[in-house]
């Protein structure tokens, strides 16, 4: 059971793995010497009548070999676990970097709980594969061959018995393993579903409580947990069956060697010392194969997790950008142009955007309006480089956006979403996301401009007050002000607002709108408007319908045309209009 992708990762720690196998081989050699020393001591004491003084040196050698075996075994464990730890760290880093590279649009298509389970339990499942199964696979070949090297010159019959019975153990291991492979995949799928569903329930607990469905979810989780229990027990049954078969084969094979040696010993065909030496080696000959069998199911679990890990890692990233020349945009105001832009999601057949053309100039406020699903958020995602156009081009100061380094471009754009995300940490930590190197004075200044300083100072620890996941200790208006403070601190020339005042009470909305007015001064602003009350003061309004730009102009101009914008406004105002 080998995987080229995992072997590629193993090459990165080949020194540790080589040391693990080398120390294991040294343990095998010590086992042979230990058996030889013990056989000689037993022979001299019980058959030749030697006393303690005569075998004292051999006893000390035997004791030294026992200690050496323990030290070498410990060293092999240390090296193998270091190899596994290094690979796990590298894979977690690769997964995170790849998910960052894929962007939020891809992550939205995954279940968060399943990804978390993959990042934690999935990568952890590779521990036994690299620390035990992979080194044991090499030792299961090398050590038996080394033992045969010592057995054949002493007794051809015992050597042949060992040689022909040894392949039976991996044969049955693979035979039973194929049966277990399906169960292991079911176990992993059940665990992933359970983690994903449990996280969904925790995040939506308030909604479930409001609709009186929380008790139903207890039953659902119990059913999923029971399914996971059944699949786990199925895997354990196969593992126990495999262990029984391997132990039975090893025991019967050792018994065959013992019977053959006993018969020749009775008829004088072999000396007691050699016979006892071979009898001691027989179990050690099968031990690496038995250990491989015991690690086979752990390795299979790692392989199952690896399939999902590499499924994520092998998803193609956006094409890398090549910066061909210094950007004039680094020191000059930014003008953004959408030229014939079209976009289609990978899992969709119909385009979300078609032939969109518009320009966003420095100091200009442009609002995007349209029915739900018209493509407003997609335009923001394209502008933020979360996705790339499939048709047309976005240009910044005449240069294609896709040729600009994504990190550099995002440093020029501030984004205030409709529902800001507050990470676990202090208030200051969350504001510092805008510019991590900023001083506390700059943080306070940004908070004052966002209208957040006053309520922050009412907290017990001020800017050092912890806020929990999703900012549960803050109101919606307070969380929104912190998001605006981030944008003030970042001080980027381009600003994207995704209905930043939605869902707030009138007082909070007015306060935040004042802060946003200050924030928008001198910047190129793109406002994604889900409510038309936020677009009246825009310099230009772009009206989208089914992915196409159907109207554009100022509020009154569009009202006079009595087109789609007029219908949206009258529908929003109600019959009073």
C-alpha positions in Angstrom: 0.0 0.0 0.0 2.0 2.9 -1.4 1.1 6.3 -2.6 3.3 8.3 -4.9 2.1 11.6 -3.4 3.0 10.5 0.1 6.3 9.1 -1.0 7.0 12.5 -2.5 6.4 14.0 0.9 8.5 11.3 2.5 11.5 12.4 0.3 11.5 15.7 2.2 12.5 13.8 5.4 14.5 11.0 3.9 17.3 11.6 6.3 15.0 10.9 9.3 13.4 7.9 7.6 16.8 6.5 6.6 18.0 6.9 10.2 14.8 5.1 11.4 15.4 2.2 9.0 19.1 2.1 9.8 18.4 2.0 13.5 15.8 -0.7 12.9 18.3 -2.7 11.0 20.8 -2.3 13.8 18.1 -3.6 16.2 17.7 -6.7 13.9 21.5 -7.3 14.1 21.4 -6.9 17.9 18.5 -9.4 18.0 20.7 -12.0 16.2 23.6 -11.4 18.5 21.4 -11.5 21.5 19.9 -14.9 20.4 23.4 -16.2 19.8 24.7 -15.1 23.2 21.6 -16.5 25.0 21.9 -19.8 23.2 25.5 -20.1 24.2 24.8 -19.3 27.8 22.0 -21.8 28.1 24.1 -24.5 26.3 27.2 -23.9 28.5 25.2 -23.8 31.8 22.7 -26.6 31.4 24.5 -29.0 29.0 28.2 -28.4 29.7 27.8 -27.7 33.5 29.7 -24.3 33.5 29.3 -22.0 36.5 28.6 -18.3 36.7 32.2 -17.3 36.5 32.6 -19.1 33.2 29.6 -17.4 31.6 30.0 -14.0 33.3 31.4 -12.3 30.2 28.6 -13.7 28.1 26.1 -12.5 30.6 27.5 -9.0 30.5 27.5 -9.0 26.7 23.9 -10.2 26.8 23.0 -7.4 29.2 24.7 -4.9 27.0 22.9 -6.1 24.0 19.6 -5.8 25.8 20.3 -2.2 26.7 21.6 -1.5 23.3 18.5 -2.8 21.7 16.4 -0.6 24.0 18.4 2.5 23.1 18.3 1.7 19.3 14.6 1.1 19.5 14.1 4.4 21.3 16.2 6.2 18.8 14.2 4.8 15.9 11.0 5.9 17.5 12.4 9.4 18.0 13.6 9.7 14.4 10.3 8.3 12.9 8.1 10.7 15.0 10.3 13.6 14.0 9.9 12.7 10.4 6.1 12.4 10.8 5.9 15.7 12.7 7.8 17.6 10.0 5.6 16.2 7.3 2.4 17.0 9.2 3.6 20.6 9.8 4.5 20.9 6.1 1.2 19.5 4.9 -0.8 21.8 7.2 1.1 24.7 5.9 0.5 23.6 2.3 -3.2 23.2 3.0 -3.5 26.6 4.5 -1.5 28.3 1.8 -3.5 26.4 -0.9 -6.8 27.4 0.6 -5.6 31.0 0.8 -4.6 30.8 -2.8 -7.9 29.3 -3.8 -9.7 32.2 -2.0 -13.0 32.6 -0.3 -15.1 31.6 -3.3 -13.7 28.1 -3.1 -14.0 27.9 0.7 -17.7 28.9 0.5 -18.2 25.8 -1.6 -16.8 23.5 1.2 -18.3 22.6 4.6 -16.2 24.4 7.2 -16.4 21.6 9.7 -15.1 19.1 7.1 -12.2 21.3 6.3 -11.3 21.8 10.0 -11.5 18.0 10.4 -9.2 17.6 7.4 -6.7 20.1 8.7 -6.6 18.6 12.2 -7.7 14.9 12.3 -6.9 14.3 8.6 -3.3 15.4 8.8 -2.9 13.8 12.2 -4.0 10.4 10.7 -0.7 10.5 8.7 1.3 10.2 11.9 1.2 6.4 12.0 1.7 6.2 8.2 5.1 8.0 8.3 6.3 7.1 11.8 5.3 3.4 11.8 3.9 1.9 8.6 6.4 3.3 6.0 9.6 2.5 8.1 8.1 -0.9 9.0 7.5 -1.6 5.3 11.2 -1.4 4.7 12.2 -3.3 7.8 9.7 -6.1 7.0 11.8 -6.8 3.9 15.3 -6.2 5.3 15.3 -7.8 8.7 13.8 -11.2 7.5 16.4 -11.3 4.7 19.1 -10.6 7.3 17.8 -13.4 9.6 17.8 -15.8 6.6 21.4 -14.9 6.0 22.3 -16.4 9.4 19.8 -19.3 9.2 20.6 -20.9 5.9 24.3 -21.7 6.6 23.2 -23.4 9.9 20.1 -25.3 8.8 18.7 -25.4 5.2 15.3 -26.9 6.3 14.5 -24.2 8.8 15.6 -21.6 6.3 13.2 -23.0 3.6 10.3 -23.2 6.1 10.9 -19.5 7.0 11.3 -18.5 3.3 8.1 -20.1 2.1 5.8 -19.3 5.0 6.8 -15.6 5.2 4.9 -14.4 2.1 1.7 -15.8 3.5 1.6 -13.1 6.1 1.6 -10.1 3.7 -0.7 -12.0 1.3 -3.4 -12.4 4.0 -2.7 -8.9 5.2 -3.4 -7.4 1.7 -6.4 -9.7 1.2 -8.1 -8.6 4.4 -6.9 -5.1 3.9 -8.9 -4.7 0.6 -12.0 -5.6 2.6 -11.1 -3.0 5.2 -10.4 -0.3 2.7 -14.1 0.3 1.9 -14.9 0.4 5.7 -12.1 2.8 6.4 -13.4 5.2 3.7 -16.9 5.0 5.2 -15.4 5.7 8.7 -13.6 8.8 7.4 -16.7 10.1 5.5 -18.8 9.6 8.7 -16.3 11.4 10.8 -16.2 14.3 8.4 -20.0 14.6 8.1 -20.3 14.5 11.9 -17.7 17.3 12.4 -19.3 19.4 9.6 -22.8 19.0 10.9 -21.9 19.6 14.5 -20.1 22.9 13.6 -23.2 23.9 11.5 -25.4 23.3 14.5 -23.2 25.3 16.8 -23.0 28.2 14.4 -26.7 28.2 13.8 -27.8 27.5 17.4 -29.7 30.7 17.7 -31.7 30.0 14.6 -32.5 26.5 15.7 -33.6 27.8 19.1 -35.9 30.4 17.5 -37.6 27.8 15.3 -37.7 25.2 18.0 -35.5 22.7 16.0 -32.6 22.3 18.5 -34.0 19.0 19.9 -34.4 17.6 16.4 -30.7 18.3 15.8 -29.8 16.3 18.9 -31.5 13.3 17.3 -29.7 14.0 14.0 -26.3 14.2 15.7 -27.1 11.0 17.6 -28.0 9.3 14.3 -24.8 10.5 12.7 -22.7 9.5 15.8 -24.3 6.0 15.8 -23.4 5.6 12.1 -19.8 6.6 12.9 -19.8 4.1 15.8 -21.0 1.3 13.5 -18.4 2.0 10.8 -15.7 2.3 13.5 -16.7 -1.1 15.0 -16.7 -2.6 11.5 -13.1 -1.4 11.0 -12.1 -2.8 14.4 -13.7 -6.1 13.6 -11.6 -6.4 10.4 -8.5 -5.2 12.3 -9.0 -7.9 15.0 -9.6 -10.5 12.3 -6.5 -9.5 10.5 -4.5 -9.6 13.7 -5.8 -13.1 14.5 -4.9 -14.4 11.0 -1.4 -12.9 11.2 -0.7 -14.2 14.7 -2.0 -17.6 13.8 0.1 -17.8 10.7 3.2 -16.7 12.6 2.6 -19.1 15.4 2.0 -22.1 13.1 5.1 -21.2 11.1 7.2 -20.9 14.3 5.8 -24.3 15.4 6.8 -25.9 12.1 10.4 -24.6 12.6 10.3 -25.9 16.2 9.1 -29.4 15.2 11.7 -29.7 12.4 14.5 -28.6 14.8 13.2 -30.9 17.5 13.2 -34.0 15.2 16.8 -33.3 14.0 17.9 -32.6 17.6 16.5 -36.0 18.7 18.4 -37.8 15.9 21.5 -35.8 16.3 21.2 -33.9 13.1 21.9 -30.5 14.8 23.5 -29.3 18.0 21.5 -27.9 20.9 23.1 -24.5 20.7 22.3 -24.1 17.0 18.8 -25.5 17.4 18.1 -23.1 20.3 19.6 -20.2 18.4 17.3 -20.9 15.4 14.3 -21.4 17.7 15.0 -17.9 19.2 15.3 -16.4 15.8 12.1 -17.8 14.4 9.7 -15.5 16.2 12.0 -12.5 15.5 11.9 -13.4 11.8 8.1 -13.0 11.7 8.0 -10.1 14.1 8.6 -7.3 11.5 5.9 -8.9 9.3 3.5 -9.0 12.2 4.3 -5.4 13.1 3.7 -4.4 9.5 0.3 -6.1 9.7 -0.6 -4.3 12.9 0.3 -1.0 11.3 -1.4 -1.8 8.0 -4.8 -0.5 9.1 -3.3 2.7 10.6 -1.5 3.2 7.3 -4.8 2.7 5.4 -6.5 5.3 7.6 -3.7 7.7 6.7 -4.1 6.9 3.0 -7.8 7.6 3.2 -7.2 11.0 4.8 -4.4 11.7 2.3 -6.8 11.2 -0.6 -8.9 14.0 0.6 -5.9 16.2 1.5 -4.4 15.9 -2.0 -7.9 16.4 -3.5 -7.8 19.9 -2.0 -4.1 20.4 -2.8 -4.5 19.4 -6.4 -7.2 21.9 -7.1 -5.7 24.3 -9.6 -4.8 27.7 -8.3 -5.3 30.9 -10.3 -2.5 31.6 -12.8 0.5 33.3 -11.2 1.1 36.9 -12.1 4.3 38.2 -13.5 5.2 41.7 -12.8 6.8 42.8 -16.0 7.6 46.4 -15.1 7.3 48.9 -12.2 3.8 50.1 -11.8 3.0 53.8 -12.3 0.0 53.0 -10.1 2.3 52.7 -7.1 2.7 56.5 -6.8 -0.3 57.8 -8.9 -4.1 57.7 -8.3 -5.8 54.5 -9.4 -8.3 54.4 -12.2 -10.0 51.0 -12.6 -11.6 49.9 -15.9 -13.9 46.9 -16.6 -13.7 46.1 -20.3 -16.1 43.4 -21.6 -15.8 41.5 -18.4 -17.6 38.1 -18.2 -17.6 35.5 -15.5 -19.0 32.0 -15.0 -18.6 29.9 -11.8 -17.0 26.5 -12.3 -20.1 24.6 -11.1 -22.6 26.7 -13.2 -23.6 26.6 -16.8 -25.0 30.2 -17.3 -22.6 33.2 -17.0 -23.0 35.4 -14.0 -21.6 38.5 -15.8 -21.6 39.3 -19.5 -19.8 42.1 -21.3 -19.6 44.5 -18.3 -18.0 47.8 -19.1 -17.5 50.7 -16.7 -14.8 52.9 -15.1 -14.0 53.8 -11.5 -12.0 57.0 -11.1 -10.2 58.4 -8.1 -12.6 60.4 -5.8 -15.6 58.9 -7.5 -18.4 57.0 -5.8 -20.0 54.3 -8.0 -23.0 52.3 -6.7 -24.0 48.8 -8.0 -27.7 48.1 -7.9 -29.9 45.4 -9.3 -32.1 42.4 -8.4 -30.7 39.6 -6.3 -28.4 37.4 -8.4 -27.6 40.2 -10.9 -23.9 39.9 -10.4 -23.1 42.7 -7.9 -21.1 40.6 -5.4 -19.3 38.9 -8.3 -18.0 42.3 -9.5 -16.6 42.9 -6.0 -15.0 39.5 -5.9 -13.3 40.1 -9.3 -12.1 43.5 -8.1 -10.7 42.0 -4.9 -8.9 39.3 -7.0 -10.9 36.4 -5.4 -11.6 35.3 -8.9 -10.5 36.1 -12.5 -12.6 37.1 -15.4 -13.2 34.4 -18.0 -13.9 37.0 -20.6 -12.7 40.6 -21.0 -10.2 42.3 -18.8 -9.9 44.5 -15.7 -7.3 47.2 -16.0 -5.7 49.5 -13.4 -4.2 52.7 -14.9 -4.2 50.8 -18.3 -2.4 47.7 -17.0 -4.2 44.4 -16.7 -5.1 43.6 -13.1 -4.1 39.9 -13.6 -0.5 41.0 -14.2 -0.3 42.7 -10.9 0.8 40.7 -7.8 -2.4 39.9 -5.8 -0.9 40.9 -2.5 0.3 44.2 -3.8 -3.2 45.0 -5.3 -5.1 44.0 -2.2 -2.9 46.4 -0.2 -4.4 49.1 -2.3 -8.0 48.1 -1.6 -10.1 48.3 1.6 -13.2 46.2 2.0 -16.0 46.8 4.5 -18.4 43.8 4.3 -22.1 43.7 5.2 -21.3 41.4 8.1 -17.8 42.0 9.3 -15.9 39.1 10.8 -14.2 39.7 14.2 -11.5 37.2 15.1 -10.8 36.0 18.6 -8.5 38.5 20.2 -8.6 42.0 21.5 -10.3 45.0 20.0 -6.9 46.4 19.0 -6.0 43.1 17.4 -9.1 43.3 15.2 -8.4 46.9 14.1 -4.8 46.1 13.5 -5.8 43.7 10.7 -6.0 46.8 8.6 -2.2 47.5 9.1 -0.5 45.1 11.5 2.6 47.4 12.0 0.6 50.4 13.1 1.1 52.0 16.5 -1.6 52.2 19.2 -1.9 55.9 18.6 -2.7 55.2 15.0 -5.2 52.5 16.1 -7.0 55.0 18.4 -7.0 57.7 15.7 -8.7 55.2 13.2 -11.2 54.2 15.9 -12.0 57.9 16.5 -12.6 58.5 12.8 -14.9 55.4 12.7 -16.8 56.6 15.7 -15.7 53.6 17.8 -13.4 55.1 20.3 -16.1 56.2 22.7 -17.7 52.8 23.2 -14.3 51.0 23.2 -13.2 53.1 26.2 -16.3 52.0 28.1 -15.1 48.4 27.9 -13.3 47.1 31.1 -9.9 46.9 29.4 -10.5 49.4 26.6 -8.6 48.5 23.4 -7.3 45.3 25.1 -10.7 43.9 25.8 -11.1 40.4 24.3 -13.8 39.8 21.8 -15.0 36.3 21.1 -15.6 34.4 17.9 -17.9 36.3 15.6 -17.7 39.3 18.0 -20.4 37.9 20.2 -19.7 40.5 22.9 -20.3 43.4 20.4 -23.5 44.7 18.9 -23.9 44.8 15.1 -23.2 48.5 15.0 -20.1 48.2 17.2 -18.7 45.4 15.1 -19.4 47.5 11.9 -17.5 50.5 13.4 -14.5 48.3 14.1 -14.6 47.2 10.4 -14.7 50.8 9.3 -11.8 51.5 11.7 -9.8 48.8 9.9 -10.4 50.6 6.6 -9.3 54.0 8.1 -6.2 52.3 9.5 -5.4 50.7 6.1 -5.9 54.0 4.3 -6.1 52.4 0.8 -6.9 54.4 -2.3 -9.7 52.0 -3.4 -12.7 51.3 -1.1 -15.3 48.5 -1.6 -18.5 48.8 0.6 -20.9 45.8 0.7 -24.0 47.5 2.2 -22.1 48.4 5.3 -25.1 49.8 7.1 -27.6 47.0 6.5 -29.4 45.6 9.4 -28.6 48.5 11.8 -31.0 50.7 13.8 -31.5 54.2 12.4 -29.2 55.8 15.0 -26.3 53.4 14.4 -26.9 53.6 10.6 -26.6 57.4 10.7 -23.5 57.3 12.8 -21.8 54.8 10.6 -22.8 56.6 7.5 -21.1 59.7 8.8 -18.0 57.7 9.4 -18.2 56.2 5.9 -18.6 59.6 4.4 -15.3 60.6 6.0 -13.7 57.4 4.8 -14.8 57.8 1.2 -13.2 61.3 0.8 -10.6 61.2 -2.0 -11.0 57.5 -2.7 -12.3 55.5 -5.6 -15.4 53.9 -4.0 -17.5 51.0 -5.2 -20.7 50.5 -3.2 -22.6 47.3 -3.5 -26.1 48.4 -2.7 -28.8 45.9 -1.6 -30.9 48.8 -0.3 -31.5 51.7 -2.6 -31.5 54.2 0.2 -27.7 54.1 0.2 -27.2 55.0 -3.5 -28.9 58.3 -3.8 -25.7 60.3 -3.2 -23.5 58.2 -5.5 -21.8 60.1 -8.4 -22.8 57.3 -10.7 -25.2 54.3 -10.4 -24.7 51.1 -12.4 -27.8 49.0 -12.8 -27.2 45.3 -13.4 -29.7 42.7 -14.6 -28.9 39.1 -15.3 -25.2 39.8 -15.4 -25.5 42.7 -17.8 -25.0 46.4 -17.3 -28.4 47.8 -18.5 -28.4 51.4 -17.2 -26.0 53.9 -15.7 -26.2 57.5 -14.5 -27.1 59.6 -11.5 -30.2 59.0 -9.5 -32.5 61.5 -11.1 -31.3 60.7 -14.6 -32.2 57.0 -14.1 -35.6 57.9 -12.5 -36.5 60.0 -15.5 -35.7 57.1 -17.9 -38.3 55.0 -16.0 -36.4 51.8 -16.7 -35.2 49.0 -14.4 -33.8 51.4 -11.8 -37.1 53.3 -11.7 -39.0 50.0 -11.1 -36.6 49.0 -8.3 -36.9 52.3 -6.6 -40.7 52.4 -6.8 -40.9 48.8 -5.5 -38.6 49.8 -2.7 -40.6 52.8 -1.7 -43.9 51.0 -2.0 -47.2 52.4 -3.0 -46.4 55.8 -1.5 -44.5 56.7 -4.7 
